[in-house]
Amino acid sequence: MYRVVQRPITVSYLSLASKKNMADLGKILLGLGLLLVVLGSVLLLASRFGWPLGRLPGDMAWRGKNVSVFFPLGTSILISVVLTLLLYLISRFRR
């Protein structure tokens, strides 16, 4: 004869955990969306005021007959340094 083993039901715990994870994921996605809006606004303002983002020394552009390639190395380094300093200062003041 086969023996039936009953296991405890943990459905309520799993559903609560998944709801919490989904809420956290929603908050993260909203935060990333707001960050993209702010970044887009900054880039629009930068072009309006004539800041040379994308035309710095070190930005490379190559135009061929049917293709053009743009590699913004100088702009990428500048953005990396600014974000590194900003995140460092934020982490420093959170302690």
C-alpha positions in Angstrom: 0.0 0.0 0.0 1.0 3.5 -0.7 1.3 6.0 2.1 0.0 9.5 1.6 2.3 12.2 3.1 0.7 15.6 3.7 2.9 18.6 3.3 2.2 22.0 4.9 0.6 24.5 2.6 2.8 27.6 2.1 0.7 29.2 -0.7 -0.1 32.3 1.4 3.5 32.9 2.2 4.6 32.5 -1.5 1.8 34.8 -2.7 2.7 37.5 -0.1 6.4 37.2 -1.1 5.7 37.5 -4.8 3.4 40.5 -4.2 6.2 42.2 -2.3 8.7 41.4 -5.1 6.3 42.8 -7.7 5.8 46.0 -5.8 9.6 46.4 -5.4 10.0 45.8 -9.2 7.3 48.4 -9.9 9.1 50.9 -7.8 12.4 50.2 -9.5 10.9 50.6 -13.0 9.2 53.9 -12.0 12.5 55.1 -10.6 14.3 54.2 -13.8 11.6 55.8 -15.9 11.9 59.1 -13.9 15.7 58.9 -14.3 15.4 58.6 -18.1 13.0 61.6 -18.1 15.5 63.7 -16.1 18.4 62.6 -18.3 16.5 63.4 -21.5 15.6 66.8 -20.1 19.2 67.6 -19.2 20.3 66.6 -22.7 17.6 68.8 -24.3 18.7 71.7 -22.1 22.4 71.0 -23.0 21.6 71.3 -26.7 19.6 74.4 -26.2 22.4 76.2 -24.3 25.0 75.0 -26.7 27.0 72.8 -24.3 29.3 70.7 -26.5 28.2 67.2 -25.4 28.9 65.0 -28.3 31.5 67.4 -29.8 34.2 67.2 -27.2 37.9 66.4 -28.1 38.1 62.6 -28.2 34.7 62.1 -29.8 35.2 60.3 -33.1 33.1 60.4 -36.1 33.5 58.6 -39.4 31.3 59.2 -42.4 31.5 56.8 -45.3 29.6 56.7 -48.5 26.5 54.9 -47.1 27.3 54.7 -43.4 28.3 57.0 -40.6 29.8 55.9 -37.3 30.0 58.1 -34.2 31.9 57.1 -31.0 31.6 59.7 -28.2 34.7 58.6 -26.2 35.4 62.1 -24.7 31.7 62.6 -23.7 31.5 59.1 -22.2 34.6 59.7 -20.1 33.2 63.1 -18.9 29.8 61.5 -18.0 31.5 58.7 -16.2 33.6 61.0 -14.1 30.6 63.2 -13.2 28.4 60.2 -12.3 31.3 58.7 -10.3 31.7 61.8 -8.2 28.0 62.3 -7.8 27.4 58.7 -6.6 30.4 59.0 -4.3 29.1 62.1 -2.7 25.6 60.6 -2.3 27.0 57.4 -0.7 29.3 59.6 1.5 26.4 61.6 2.9 24.1 58.6 3.4 26.4 57.2 6.1 
